[in-house]
Amino acid sequence: MPLIFEKSVPGRRGLKNPASDADAAASIPQKYRRAKACPLPEVTELDIVRHFTALSQKNFSVDTNFYPLGSCTMKYNPKFTEEAARMPGFSGLHPLLPQLRQGEKLTQGALEVLYEMEKFLCEITGMDAFTMQPLAGAHGELTGVMMMAAYHKARGNKKKYVIVPDSAHGTNPATVAIAGYEMVAVASDERGVMDIGELSRKINAETAGLMLTCPDTHGIFNSDVDKIAGMIHAVDGIMYCDGANLNAVLGRFRPGDAGFDVMHVNLHKTFATPHGGGGPGAGPVGVKEKLVPYLPISRVIKRSDGTLALNYDYPESIGYIASFYGNFAIILRAYAYILLLGKEGLREAANQAVLNANYLKERLKERFDLAYDRPCMHEVVFSASRQAKRGVHALDIAKFLIDKGIHPPTIYFPLTVKEAMMIEPTETESKETLDLFVHVLFEADDLSQRNPAYFKDLPQSTPITRPDEAKAARDINTNYFKA
Ligand SMILES: *Cc1c(COP(=O)(O)O)cnc(C)c1O
């Protein structure tokens, strides 16, 4: 598809704005003004509409197709929450308003959303307080581990290491490194959860804490969490819960009751707000009492007269990690979603997510090898090792699915499973959709026996077939020069 620059014709215009009587440029100092006109494409309004509509139709989305991308919880985002986010009282708010005394009454509704959302998340997770500021799960992790570091500093603890299981999401080790700690990895045992024996050998007085994804990245619930928490707390370490998989346990298990001291929640996974393309998302972080003094600023407080305000006066806070309210429109959608489902609805969502994943596990295991043959949570990890022996790898099956209009599962992650295919159907998919998915995967398995070579040129339905992904990442060039 040509770039919009290639559709440019000199002099062509869309809407012509009437000339303004105020000369805006005059108020900008000469040295900041452009010397030459900006080389924007010259196109009509229709050219623009067609160009971007066509591009949007190349997007793969939950609104158009099944998206069982494990670890990502690509559930359907109800349009009701979009309506909430578009209410002019919210969408028209200027972020500076709450800092002006006279503006405060205009922001009481928005502050109430933040205030109540904190209460909701505390109730759902068993934590004592939340910050709504972090802009993604990874950002929440960094916020949490920075609070871990502030806690140790305040107590004069000399700490060096954070323990992470080998199945962890890549953001966990990255967080540990950015927060200034060294990572210690612990292997998974034959059940697919952290090996307690190895863990006990790796804990020492310099252990700052442990990051555990709960339920685990293998889609398995680790029933040793309280035992692990006891071991970490014995050296005054902090238990971090990567809560990206909260969708599996809503209304059934609260990390705050099991010994975790701090956790992040991905609103853009569990609470049906949009994600993809790197954001915007929201990764609120919850803490138990002992970490409350270190929460980032600002925090929403209720004054004695019942009004709400943003408070910045927390001397032990780790400081600013985002501006103003965090990603407010995302938080607002999640708030609307929680109100829409209610307590029973949230628990039902988790039940259905787990049921859907177990249904796929039972149906697919006839043709595909299971990484761990035991009941799973909201996602299930298969291995394409049987197909790989015929020369058809997880990547080939993923490309086959694209041609069938299904988003591939997460492949080659977790790193602990060879030829991994991590499937997360979510609760929003019907049995018919799951059956179609099984049918298509069985077709791939049949083809891998009859004609493995067929897979090598897939997909055929996309503008680009098999890019050199390593080259695309290492040798990136996004500049456009007209030939
Ligand atoms: C998605 C995910 C993250 C990171 O969240 P982002 O919002 O993508 O930064 C961290 N851990 C796990 C287990 C995840 O699935």
The ligand as a MOL file (V3000), in Angstrom:
LIG
                    3D

  0  0  0     0  0            999 V3000
M  V30 BEGIN CTAB
M  V30 COUNTS 15 15 0 0 0
M  V30 BEGIN ATOM
M  V30 1 C 1.6790 -8.3040 30.1400 0
M  V30 2 C 2.5300 -8.7490 31.2380 0
M  V30 3 C 3.4400 -7.8670 31.8580 0
M  V30 4 C 3.7370 -6.4680 31.3510 0
M  V30 5 O 2.6320 -5.6450 31.2360 0
M  V30 6 P 2.6320 -4.4310 30.1880 0
M  V30 7 O 1.3860 -3.6920 30.4840 0
M  V30 8 O 2.6600 -5.0540 28.8250 0
M  V30 9 O 3.8610 -3.6090 30.4430 0
M  V30 10 C 4.1540 -8.3320 32.9430 0
M  V30 11 N 4.0120 -9.6020 33.3810 0
M  V30 12 C 3.1460 -10.4720 32.8040 0
M  V30 13 C 3.0210 -11.8540 33.3660 0
M  V30 14 C 2.3900 -10.0860 31.7120 0
M  V30 15 O 1.5560 -10.9480 31.1310 0
M  V30 END ATOM
M  V30 BEGIN BOND
M  V30 1 1 1 2
M  V30 2 1 2 3
M  V30 3 2 2 14
M  V30 4 1 3 4
M  V30 5 2 3 10
M  V30 6 1 4 5
M  V30 7 1 5 6
M  V30 8 2 6 7
M  V30 9 1 6 8
M  V30 10 1 6 9
M  V30 11 1 10 11
M  V30 12 2 11 12
M  V30 13 1 12 13
M  V30 14 1 12 14
M  V30 15 1 14 15
M  V30 END BOND
M  V30 END CTAB
M  END
